[in-house]
Amino acid sequence: MLAFLVPPLERNRYPLHQEGPDVLVFAHPFRGARIMVRFRDLGDRRTLVLVHGVAPLGVRRPSPG
């Protein structure tokens, strides 16, 4: 999950700002915008991923190839 999530956010100037056992917070240094990603264990090897914030188009749209 992190291999797909972190690189596009960092490319769009949203570096990882805070990391916890079940949460990641990415923050844009100039805009003050934040993206929060929370993980919830659902059991049976399933994880619920909750994302809150405003993501740039480069993050919301999958890259070609």
SEGU-772593 format. One line per 5 residues: for each residue x, y, z of C-alpha. Coordinates in steps of 0.001 Angstrom, whole numbers, m for minus. Each point is the difference from the previous one (the first is absolute). Layout:
BEGIN
X,Y,Z; ...
% end
This chain:
BEGIN
0,0,0; 2676,2488,986; 2009,m671,m3158; m2970,1310,m2026; m1129,2771,2340
3141,1809,1155; 1844,690,m3318; m2854,1913,m1735; m639,2045,3141; 3676,903,338
196,884,m3720; m2894,2419,570; 1729,1601,3020; m1908,m1876,2686; 2829,m1581,2027
m725,m2276,2920; m520,2293,2976; m1090,m2398,2759; 11,m3779,326; m1750,m2159,2567
m914,m3672,326; m3310,533,m1827; 273,3457,m1578; 2098,1906,m2534; m263,3764,m447
1355,1738,m3079; 247,3799,30; 736,2562,m2680; 2577,2420,1469; m1382,3147,m1664
m3724,m603,m480; m669,m1287,3489; m1972,m2852,m1589; 50,m3411,1642; m901,m3504,m1076
m649,m2524,2755; 35,m3753,m663; m1300,m2342,2710; 223,m3782,26; m2457,m2294,1811
574,m3725,396; m3185,m1853,m995; 1413,m3454,709; 325,m2830,m2526; 3009,1809,m1537
m2171,2971,m1003; 732,3665,649; m2324,2956,m392; 1773,3116,m1305; m1659,3349,757
1292,3143,m1713; m1014,3527,917; 1195,3200,m1623; 427,1572,m3402; 2410,m1775,m2313
1555,1488,m3122; m1015,m1433,m3379; 3333,m1821,m299; m947,m2075,3019; m3677,m591,m785
556,m1106,m3591; 2050,m3162,m613; 3180,479,m1982; 165,m1572,m3476; 1951,m3178,m478
% end
